[in-house]
Amino acid sequence: MKPMELYKEKIVGAIRGLDRIRFRGTLRRLADDSGMRTFLPRRHILFKDFKQWTERFTCALRKSNEGRVKQLGIPI
């Protein structure tokens, strides 16, 4: 099923001709120093390991999304 069909009741309009969509966002807890100092210890992540953790998290998120996109038959 195509995204337009899947979410047709929520879509107001569409832009044609784009070859990709990029989603961006912020994890608010990680957006400032105090949030990082709270979030990381609760997840048992050392500050020195934060870069590796984000790379693994990003890879897992990407794989999950790619799997779902393939199930729906949407070209990547």
Residue pairs with C-beta under 8 A, 6 or more apart in sequence:
1 72
1 73
2 72
2 73
2 74
3 72
3 74
4 11
4 14
6 72
28 35
29 35
29 36
29 38
29 39
30 36
30 39
36 47
36 50
40 46
40 47
40 50
43 53
45 53
66 76
69 76
70 76
